Amino acid sequence: LLTEWAGQLAHFRKAIMKVILKDKTEVSIDLYAITLSEVRSLLDMKKNDHEADSILAKACGLTVEKLRELPFPDYRKITKAFWEYLSDPLKDDEEKN
């Protein structure tokens, strides 16, 4: 049972992308924190900034306020990593199979 749990934990860790900000803060992007419905709503071009920031902040474990207080280059670093990761969240799994 412990071995099975350890394997699941190792898989979960792979499902998180880490981004290091200029001040050395580490932000973890966890796509398991957001739902398919939220992902689909991000793809809706009519989505307002607050709703989109709310979903991104949720995936990063940040508040919307903290996300919006970031320097623009750090915000872009997070959004770039988020969209790259979102476009192929199973990449690590597929490479092993």
Phi, psi and omega in degrees: 000317180296322179295319179297316179297318180298321178295319178293321178295318178298320178295318180298319181299327179289340182276010181238130176257136180256140177232131178258122181275171183303323181276013178075007174292136179260125178249129179257124177265116184242104181289345175286350179276347180239156184263165175301320179299320178292320177298314179299322180292331175295329181281350178281113185295346180273358181296135179278164185301320182297316180295317179295317177297324179297318179291316178298315179299319179300316180294335183262357182070029180244163169277160177299320181298315180297318178301315182286342178275351181294148171300147184306317179299324177292319177300315180295323178299316179293312183294322178297312179297319180301310183291324176296315180294318180297327182290338179207069185290345182258012185307311180300319180295318182292325180293333180276339182264000000 
